[in-house]
Amino acid sequence: MLGDTILIGMAGREEAIRPMLDEAIKLFSHSKAHLMPAFEVVYSELVDNLGCRPYVKTIYVSFSVGTVVVASVHPFADHFEVALPLEQVVAPRVLAPAAHLKWRDLTTMVSIRHVDDAERAIPLLRQAYEQVAPR
C-alpha cells in the first residue's frame, strides 16, 4: 500500500502525496523499521479514509485538514506517539498528556508500539478529525 503513489481529492483536484510519504518512511528507517506496519495503519486512516494531508518535518509527520492539524506522529526507538486535539477524559486509560511534544492544540497523545495499538487508536483519530474538521 505505502509503496505506491497515493492520490487523494483535495478541493476538487487530485494531488500526488508520494513525496511526503517517502519522507515519512525515512523517519521510520533503521532502528524504527519495526514500527512501520503500525504507522501504515495510522497513515491509512488519516490520509486514505479521512482525507488529511500529511506534512513531514524533521522529527514528526503532521496530518491536516485545511489549515488545522488533526494529528501529529512522533517516532521514538520503540514506539511512536500520536498527538491529538482531544481532552484526556475522552479515553483516560489510553490518552496521556502531550506537553513534551510542544503542540499548543494537540494536548494529548496515544502511544503506539504494535499494529493492534494502532487499530485501537482509530476511533480516537476519527474523533480528533470530527472535532477539528470544518463542517
Beta strands, then each sheet from edge to edge (+ up, - down):
strand 1: 7-10
strand 2: 13-16
strand 3: 53-56
strand 4: 61-65
strand 5: 68-75
strand 6: 80-84
strand 7: 96-97
strand 8: 108-112
sheet 1: 1+ 2-
sheet 2: 3+ 4- 5+ 6- 8+ 7-
end
